[in-house]
Amino acid sequence: EATLDLAERRRIRSAIRELQRQELERDEETLASKRFRPERSSHRQDNKENWPQSQRLEEEQQAALAALSEQLEAITSVEELTKLLRAAGEYEERKLIRAAIRKLRAEEIEGEAPFPCSGGEALESVR
């Protein structure tokens, strides 16, 4: 009885291995068919046609960001920058404004650091 049981277990294990192998082969075939699926030629053509337009838009956006960067250099108030940040919609604009706020705060901290502060009065006189 024990030998029959072991033989049956072996047949079951080999059947399971065979099923797993078949499933793996099917998955590999599916992946290969998806990976090497040819692009639609009309889609490629659309990309070629839109490329100069998207490049032009990107250049315009870069110019706008450069102008914004110059504007931010002139602003010396964190409150003004915060208002601009809340009004900004584009991610890149918000990124520039946050960087300007960090820079202003760092400059404020550097400006306060050289003064020796012995107590609250000295801090109030600096401000």
N, C-alpha and C positions, 0 to 999 in steps of 0.2 A: 504494500500500500504506500509506503514511504517513497519507493522508487517511482511509482506512478505519479505521485504528487509532485515530485521534483521534475519529472519529465513534462508534466503539464505546465508547471511554472516556467520552465525553459521555453516551451512553445509560446506561452503568453508573452514572455519578455521579448522573444524574437519578433513576434507579431507587433508589439508596441514599438520596438526599434524600427521596424520596416515602415510603420505608419508615420513615425516621426521623420524618417528619412524622406518619405514621399511628400510630407507637408513642407519640409525644408526646401526640397526641390521646387515645389509649386511657388513658395514665397520668393525664391531666388529668380524664377522665371518672371514673376510679376514685377519684381524690382527692376530686372533688366529691361523689361518692356517699357516701364515708366521712365527709366533713366535715359534710354536711347530713343525716346519718342521724338520724331522729327518735328521741328517747329513749323507752324503754318507759314507759308511763304508770304501771305498777305500781311500777317502780323509783323514779320520782319521788315516788309516794305513800309508799313506804317511807322515803325521805329526810325527808319532812315529818313522818312519825310519829316518827322517831328523833331529830329535831332537838332537842326539849326535853331528851331524855335525854342527848344528847351535850353539850349546853350545860351541863347540870347537872354532868356529869362533869368538864368543863373548869373550871368554877368551883371544884369540890372540889379539883382538882389545883392550881389557882392558890393556894387557901387553904393547902394542904399545903406548897407551895413557900415561901409567905410565912412559915409557922411554921418551916420548916427554915432559912430565911435568918436568922431571929431566933436560932435555936439556934447557928448558925455564928458569929454575932457574939460569942457568949459564950465560944466555944472559943479558947484562946490557944496551942494546941500544934499544930504542923504534923504531928506524929506522929498525934495523934488525928484530925485532918482526913484524913490519908492512910488511916487505918483505915476511916473513914466512906466515903471515896471507893471503896475496894475493895469495901465491902459494898453500896454503892448500885447499883441496877439501872436506874433511869430516866435517860435522857439529861439531862433538865433538872436533876435532882438532882445528877448528876455535874458538870454545868456550874457550878452554884452553888458546889459544894465546891471545884472547881478555882479559881474566882475568889477564894474565901476564902483558899485556900492562897497564891495569888499576892499577895493583899493582906497577909497575915501576913509573907511573905518580904520584901516591899517595906518594911514597917514595921521589920523586923529590920535591914535594910540601912540605912535612915534612922537607926535608933538607933545603929548602929556608926559612921556617917560623921562625926558632929561631933567624935569623940575623935581627937586627933592620934596617929598611930601611927608611932613611930620605929623600932620593932623588934618582935620576937615577944613580948617580955615585956609590952609595953603592951597587946597584943591579948589575951593571957592574963588580965591583970588586969581587963579590961573584962568578960570572960565570967565 
